[in-house]
Amino acid sequence: MRQGLFITVEGPEGAGKSTIIQKMADELAEKGIDVMLTREPGGISIAEEIREVILNPKNTAMDERTEALLYAAARRQHLAEKVIPALEKGGIVLCDRFLDSSLAYQGHARGIGMDEVYSINKFAIENTMPDLTLYFDVEPDVGLGRISKHKGREVNRLDLEAIDFHERVREGYFMLLDQFPDRITKIDASRPFDDVYQNAFDIVEKFIAERPVK
Ligand code: TYD
Protein backbone atom coordinates (compact mmCIF):
# COMPACT_ATOMS: atom_id res chain seq x y z
CA MET A 1 0.00 0.00 0.00
CA ARG A 2 1.21 3.51 -0.84
CA GLN A 3 1.96 5.76 2.09
CA GLY A 4 4.57 8.27 0.95
CA LEU A 5 4.19 11.36 -1.20
CA PHE A 6 4.92 11.38 -4.90
CA ILE A 7 5.97 14.83 -6.14
CA THR A 8 6.86 15.42 -9.80
CA VAL A 9 8.38 18.41 -11.58
CA GLU A 10 7.66 19.31 -15.16
CA GLY A 11 8.49 21.98 -17.68
CA PRO A 12 10.06 22.71 -21.01
CA GLU A 13 13.78 22.53 -21.72
CA GLY A 14 15.87 25.04 -19.79
CA ALA A 15 13.28 25.84 -17.11
CA GLY A 16 15.88 25.02 -14.45
CA LYS A 17 13.77 22.33 -12.80
CA SER A 18 16.58 19.75 -12.45
CA THR A 19 18.85 22.14 -10.55
CA ILE A 20 15.94 23.25 -8.40
CA ILE A 21 14.86 19.79 -7.31
CA GLN A 22 18.43 18.77 -6.58
CA LYS A 23 18.72 21.71 -4.17
CA MET A 24 15.26 20.99 -2.80
CA ALA A 25 16.11 17.34 -2.09
CA ASP A 26 19.26 18.45 -0.22
CA GLU A 27 17.35 20.98 1.86
CA LEU A 28 14.56 18.53 2.74
CA ALA A 29 17.13 15.87 3.71
CA GLU A 30 18.91 18.40 5.94
CA LYS A 31 15.59 18.92 7.72
CA GLY A 32 15.48 15.20 8.45
CA ILE A 33 12.87 14.32 5.83
CA ASP A 34 13.16 10.97 4.06
CA VAL A 35 13.43 12.05 0.44
CA MET A 36 14.50 10.27 -2.73
CA LEU A 37 15.40 12.20 -5.87
CA THR A 38 15.03 10.48 -9.22
CA ARG A 39 14.39 11.25 -12.87
CA GLU A 40 12.66 10.12 -16.03
CA PRO A 41 13.44 8.70 -18.42
CA GLY A 42 15.97 6.78 -16.34
CA GLY A 43 16.52 6.48 -12.62
CA ILE A 44 17.55 2.79 -12.73
CA SER A 45 19.76 0.89 -15.15
CA ILE A 46 17.07 -0.66 -17.41
CA ALA A 47 15.36 2.70 -17.83
CA GLU A 48 18.71 4.50 -18.35
CA GLU A 49 19.38 2.09 -21.21
CA ILE A 50 15.98 2.88 -22.73
CA ARG A 51 16.80 6.59 -22.26
CA GLU A 52 19.95 6.17 -24.35
CA VAL A 53 17.88 4.77 -27.21
CA ILE A 54 15.19 7.45 -27.03
CA LEU A 55 17.45 10.48 -26.70
CA ASN A 56 20.31 9.48 -28.99
CA PRO A 57 20.46 12.26 -31.62
CA LYS A 58 21.34 9.58 -34.21
CA ASN A 59 17.93 7.93 -33.89
CA THR A 60 16.20 10.23 -36.35
CA ALA A 61 14.21 7.28 -37.76
CA MET A 62 12.29 6.78 -34.52
CA ASP A 63 8.54 6.61 -35.05
CA GLU A 64 6.54 8.83 -32.67
CA ARG A 65 4.50 5.94 -31.27
CA THR A 66 7.69 3.96 -30.66
CA GLU A 67 8.97 6.99 -28.77
CA ALA A 68 5.80 7.12 -26.64
CA LEU A 69 5.96 3.37 -25.92
CA LEU A 70 9.62 3.56 -24.92
CA TYR A 71 8.92 6.40 -22.47
CA ALA A 72 6.04 4.36 -21.04
CA ALA A 73 8.24 1.25 -20.76
CA ALA A 74 10.99 3.18 -18.99
CA ARG A 75 8.34 4.68 -16.70
CA ARG A 76 6.92 1.26 -15.80
CA GLN A 77 10.29 -0.18 -14.86
CA HIS A 78 11.28 2.91 -12.88
CA LEU A 79 8.01 2.83 -10.94
CA ALA A 80 8.15 -0.89 -10.23
CA GLU A 81 11.81 -0.98 -9.25
CA LYS A 82 12.31 2.32 -7.49
CA VAL A 83 9.36 4.68 -6.98
CA ILE A 84 6.68 2.34 -5.62
CA PRO A 85 9.03 0.63 -3.11
CA ALA A 86 10.10 4.07 -1.80
CA LEU A 87 6.49 5.23 -1.49
CA GLU A 88 5.57 2.02 0.31
CA LYS A 89 8.29 2.76 2.87
CA GLY A 90 6.59 6.12 3.47
CA GLY A 91 9.20 8.39 1.90
CA ILE A 92 8.88 11.40 -0.32
CA VAL A 93 9.78 10.77 -3.94
CA LEU A 94 10.84 13.79 -5.97
CA CYS A 95 10.81 12.89 -9.64
CA ASP A 96 12.17 14.99 -12.51
CA ARG A 97 9.43 14.49 -15.17
CA PHE A 98 6.66 11.89 -15.25
CA LEU A 99 3.40 11.18 -17.11
CA ASP A 100 2.68 14.85 -17.92
CA SER A 101 5.85 14.98 -20.05
CA SER A 102 4.49 12.19 -22.23
CA LEU A 103 1.10 13.91 -22.49
CA ALA A 104 2.66 17.28 -23.41
CA TYR A 105 5.53 16.06 -25.66
CA GLN A 106 4.20 12.91 -27.33
CA GLY A 107 0.48 13.52 -26.89
CA HIS A 108 0.24 17.18 -27.83
CA ALA A 109 3.51 18.33 -29.44
CA ARG A 110 4.05 15.17 -31.53
CA GLY A 111 0.33 15.13 -32.30
CA ILE A 112 -0.48 11.56 -31.21
CA GLY A 113 -3.25 12.87 -28.95
CA MET A 114 -3.26 13.15 -25.18
CA ASP A 115 -5.97 10.50 -24.75
CA GLU A 116 -4.06 7.96 -26.85
CA VAL A 117 -0.85 8.57 -24.93
CA TYR A 118 -2.71 8.44 -21.63
CA SER A 119 -4.13 5.03 -22.50
CA ILE A 120 -0.73 3.36 -22.96
CA ASN A 121 0.50 5.09 -19.82
CA LYS A 122 -2.50 3.89 -17.83
CA PHE A 123 -1.27 0.37 -18.62
CA ALA A 124 2.22 1.32 -17.43
CA ILE A 125 1.40 3.20 -14.24
CA GLU A 126 -1.85 1.50 -13.14
CA ASN A 127 -2.94 3.78 -10.29
CA THR A 128 0.28 5.55 -9.36
CA MET A 129 -0.35 9.24 -9.95
CA PRO A 130 1.61 12.15 -8.47
CA ASP A 131 0.19 13.79 -5.36
CA LEU A 132 1.65 17.14 -6.42
CA THR A 133 3.20 18.41 -9.66
CA LEU A 134 5.19 21.62 -10.04
CA TYR A 135 5.17 22.98 -13.56
CA PHE A 136 8.09 25.36 -14.23
CA ASP A 137 6.93 27.68 -16.95
CA VAL A 138 9.29 29.53 -19.26
CA GLU A 139 8.93 30.67 -22.86
CA PRO A 140 10.69 28.26 -25.24
CA ASP A 141 13.14 30.82 -26.64
CA VAL A 142 14.25 31.75 -23.10
CA GLY A 143 14.57 28.09 -22.06
CA LEU A 144 16.45 27.01 -25.17
CA GLY A 145 18.71 30.07 -24.85
CA ARG A 146 19.61 28.95 -21.31
CA ILE A 147 20.49 25.45 -22.55
CA SER A 148 22.81 26.70 -25.27
CA LYS A 149 24.65 28.84 -22.70
CA HIS A 150 24.99 25.91 -20.32
CA LYS A 151 28.07 24.14 -21.59
CA GLY A 152 28.45 20.52 -20.54
CA ARG A 153 24.74 19.75 -20.69
CA GLU A 154 24.02 17.01 -23.20
CA VAL A 155 21.97 18.13 -26.19
CA ASN A 156 19.38 15.43 -26.81
CA ARG A 157 17.19 14.49 -29.78
CA LEU A 158 14.22 16.46 -28.43
CA ASP A 159 16.26 19.61 -27.77
CA LEU A 160 17.02 19.60 -31.49
CA GLU A 161 13.36 20.02 -32.46
CA ALA A 162 12.30 23.34 -33.99
CA ILE A 163 10.93 26.12 -31.81
CA ASP A 164 7.31 25.44 -32.83
CA PHE A 165 7.61 21.95 -31.31
CA HIS A 166 8.62 23.54 -28.02
CA GLU A 167 5.73 26.03 -28.32
CA ARG A 168 3.37 23.07 -28.63
CA VAL A 169 4.95 21.39 -25.60
CA ARG A 170 4.16 24.51 -23.59
CA GLU A 171 0.63 24.61 -24.97
CA GLY A 172 0.25 20.95 -23.92
CA TYR A 173 1.29 21.82 -20.37
CA PHE A 174 -1.27 24.66 -20.33
CA MET A 175 -3.96 22.15 -21.29
CA LEU A 176 -2.86 19.90 -18.43
CA LEU A 177 -2.97 22.83 -16.00
CA ASP A 178 -6.60 23.36 -16.99
CA GLN A 179 -7.37 19.67 -16.69
CA PHE A 180 -5.70 19.04 -13.32
CA PRO A 181 -5.84 22.35 -11.42
CA ASP A 182 -5.74 20.65 -8.01
CA ARG A 183 -2.67 18.57 -8.75
CA ILE A 184 -0.52 20.87 -10.91
CA THR A 185 0.86 24.23 -9.72
CA LYS A 186 2.43 26.63 -12.18
CA ILE A 187 5.64 28.43 -11.23
CA ASP A 188 7.01 31.35 -13.24
CA ALA A 189 10.52 30.12 -14.06
CA SER A 190 11.55 33.19 -16.04
CA ARG A 191 12.55 34.89 -12.74
CA PRO A 192 15.99 34.72 -11.12
CA PHE A 193 16.92 31.27 -9.83
CA ASP A 194 16.68 32.12 -6.11
CA ASP A 195 13.12 33.45 -6.48
CA VAL A 196 12.00 30.42 -8.46
CA TYR A 197 13.64 28.08 -5.97
CA GLN A 198 12.06 29.76 -2.93
CA ASN A 199 8.64 29.74 -4.56
CA ALA A 200 8.94 26.02 -5.33
CA PHE A 201 10.35 25.11 -1.92
CA ASP A 202 7.56 26.97 -0.07
CA ILE A 203 4.89 25.08 -2.03
CA VAL A 204 6.48 21.71 -1.35
CA GLU A 205 7.13 22.43 2.33
CA LYS A 206 3.51 23.49 2.84
CA PHE A 207 2.24 20.44 0.97
CA ILE A 208 4.32 18.10 3.13
CA ALA A 209 3.22 19.86 6.33
CA GLU A 210 -0.43 19.59 5.38
CA ARG A 211 -0.17 15.92 4.38
CA PRO A 212 2.30 14.42 6.81
CA VAL A 213 3.90 11.19 5.71
CA LYS A 214 2.33 8.35 7.73
P1 TYD B 1 16.58 15.50 -20.16
O1 TYD B 1 17.99 15.61 -20.61
O2 TYD B 1 16.32 14.78 -18.86
O3 TYD B 1 15.93 16.91 -20.26
P2 TYD B 1 15.37 17.91 -19.20
O4 TYD B 1 16.54 18.41 -18.44
O5 TYD B 1 14.71 18.92 -20.06
O6 TYD B 1 14.37 17.14 -18.35
O7 TYD B 1 15.79 14.77 -21.32
C1 TYD B 1 14.51 14.36 -21.22
C2 TYD B 1 13.85 14.63 -22.54
O8 TYD B 1 12.80 13.70 -22.76
C3 TYD B 1 13.22 16.01 -22.60
O9 TYD B 1 13.45 16.54 -23.89
C4 TYD B 1 11.75 15.73 -22.45
C5 TYD B 1 11.59 14.38 -23.02
N1 TYD B 1 10.50 13.55 -22.49
C6 TYD B 1 9.41 13.25 -23.30
O10 TYD B 1 9.33 13.69 -24.44
N2 TYD B 1 8.42 12.43 -22.81
C7 TYD B 1 8.49 11.88 -21.56
O11 TYD B 1 7.57 11.14 -21.14
C8 TYD B 1 9.62 12.22 -20.74
C9 TYD B 1 9.73 11.66 -19.35
C10 TYD B 1 10.60 13.05 -21.24
Residues whose N, C-alpha, C, O or C-beta is under 5 A from the ligand:
A	BS01	TYD	P12 E13 G14 S18 E40 P41 Y71 R97 F98 S101 S102 Y105 L158 D159
